[in-house]
Amino acid sequence: MDCLKPKYADIHFRVPVDVKAYIQTLAEKSNLTLTDYAIWSMMNGDKPIYTIDKNVLMDIQLELARQGNNLNQIAHALNYIISRTLPAPEQELAIETVLGEINSEHENFSKAARAVMDLQQKVYKTTLLSVKT
């Protein structure tokens, strides 16, 4: 198991106090620690740093789950209402129409949920890379 743990080495260097404050400010604006910002800057030069607030992604994912649950409840309610109010010959067509609309909306929610999960994976991988470097 020890072979899976990355080995770390300390690097120390001195900078003037005002330079440290400036670098610290840049790190905070990037939502990175001073160490992660320094590593990123040294390894990537002028490439911009993109960060995503993980809490925002989690909130979006939670909201998508709620919307999906609401959509499911609506589908069950409409199915119940249609089966109780329409004559038998019209029920199947009405149910197919409603379910088609619901499926279309569900696909949109599913795509959005997958996009959120993909972003979470990218953030996780980026975090791992910045920590491992």
Secondary structure as GFF3:
##gff-version 3
##sequence-region A 1 133
A	DSSP	three_ten_helix	2	4	.	.	.	ID=ss1
A	DSSP	alpha_helix	17	29	.	.	.	ID=ss2
A	DSSP	alpha_helix	34	44	.	.	.	ID=ss3
A	DSSP	alpha_helix	54	85	.	.	.	ID=ss4
A	DSSP	alpha_helix	88	132	.	.	.	ID=ss5
###
